[in-house]
Amino acid sequence: MNPSANVNAISALSDFRAALINFSDQAKQALSMLDMDIRRTFDFLDEQLGRWQAAARKAEDVVFQAKTELARRKMMKIGDRTPDTSEQEEALAHAKARLEFAQEKLAATQRWLRDLPNELIDYQGPSRQLQGFLEADVPRMTAFLDQKIAALEAYLNVGK
């Protein structure tokens, strides 16, 4: 005796198929956005590298000018006394602080440009694996689900 199957939830398979396709589309879009963000990050870091190199050069020039002004001021003598150099010393200290800040930012940018490709290796393996899944396995799965849905619908129509 052949018992009949109790098929009453074909719509669940159809809903699952639709959710799978929706997930695939969203995942592909997310991977694409991540790739664009990575490219923008590299572009941003390249831009920042140029900016901080220019800022460091400018700050070096300002430090040189501040040192020159301080030395010139110290060489001035009014009678037996040397003039007040506190303003020039303050300008030099400020220029040195700006130079140090620019050099720190430059070093951080260079470090990120050096380290980011290595860090991306951890992302790229799983990303490629997911991309392969989305491009090969999901279409195969949806075709399989289509076949099973058609077979179940045909089974339901046999008894009618």
SULPELIN-V595201 format. One record per helix or strand. SS is the DSSP state (@ for helix, = for strand). FROM is the first residue (numbers start at 0). TO is the last residue. If there is no record, write none. Layout:
BEGIN
[[SS/FROM/TO] [SS/FROM/TO]]
END
This chain:
BEGIN
[[@/9/74] [=/76/77] [=/80/81] [@/85/157]]
END
